[in-house]
Amino acid sequence: GLRAPGAGELVAELTGLGAEVTVAACDASDREALRDLLAAVPVGHPLTAVVHTAGVLDDGVVSALSPERLDAVLRPKVDAVTHLHELTQDADLSAFVMFSSIAGTFGSAGQANYSAANAFLDGFAEYRRAMGLPGTSLAWGPWAPGAGMTSELSESDLLRMARGGVHPLTAEQGLALLDSTALDGGAGPDRGTALPMSLDVQALRGQAESIPPLLRHLIRTPVRRTAEAGTAGVGQAELEQRLAALPLADREQLMLELVCAQAATVLGHYSAQDIEPDQPFKELGFDSLTAVELRNRLNAATKLRLPATSVFDYPTPIVLVRYLLEEITLPEAPGTAPLLLELDRLEAALDAAELGDEEYSKITSRLQQLTSRWQEQRKHTDAPDVLDADDGELESVETADELFDLIDKELGMS
């Protein structure tokens, strides 16, 4: 009632504009109390519209929910709206507007109870309209911190939403959308639900396969996995191939880079270097919501089905990495794969090297020695020579690029 923050100021403002205002405190989920309140509406000024904005949060992953936590969140939405519907069916209402949330449409990590409550409102709007009654459910995106239920949002919460392509609405934007969607019939004549929200389409393009299916038509490009820096954007097939070609110690390092990169992204850090491999996830700042997001990202990268509690079951990045390596089934690597991978690394190192004449001569001599040694080993087998030392080609090699071209040619790779 009038003890609500800002209620007195609002009454004064509306009265100054010429309105007669009554503020009443009532638990709308209490049917009898709500019936008494509605009965008190003056006959000379009958009820013409209902706008229901109530909501309660009690966030947690599904396994942490209890009947009490479900009741606390569903009661102000499900019970209250049902009572309002039943007690106003005979009133000549021009609008019956319910404040819902995009959590009911797209789902929201750690908000199973809140998502269910809002999904009910969206369905109830259609139910009323099927009865020939007005009904509009506004599935709001988040509002700016300090506005209503978003007052407790942390910086990491805002970063997580921004990565998902959703920006908070200012109070001015929210009120303008209320006018256009609810009061001006913006939800459309044939549907009772609208989604007033601020979308960052560019950020959505960067998400590729993780874009919610309901938003993919906004992107207008084929959905594909994007390649981010380091191992953060490695595709699952590529990840398996790279792991299969590596010795065990290097596999652990590759997966550690992946896990740390994803953890840094979830926590809003600039670099994976901010994540210590032996530091517990809880100390790094993970809570139930960020843990679920990290789990989802790792599932997408590895195609595993990790439990939501993975971050806490395997409490440090290095422990989680070792678990992931146990769970990933790697393809059989060809016998030449590790050697070819090492050659790729050597080639990259040579391409990046800036050498003087003396260093260049030393490296070239060493490469020629390795090639000759490789030939000699091959000669001791029954297989034909890979390189013919008498054909004069090896002696004509002058650069590293020419040497690699010769190796590729003899191995049938070009």
Disulfide bonds with the S-S distance in Angstrom:
none
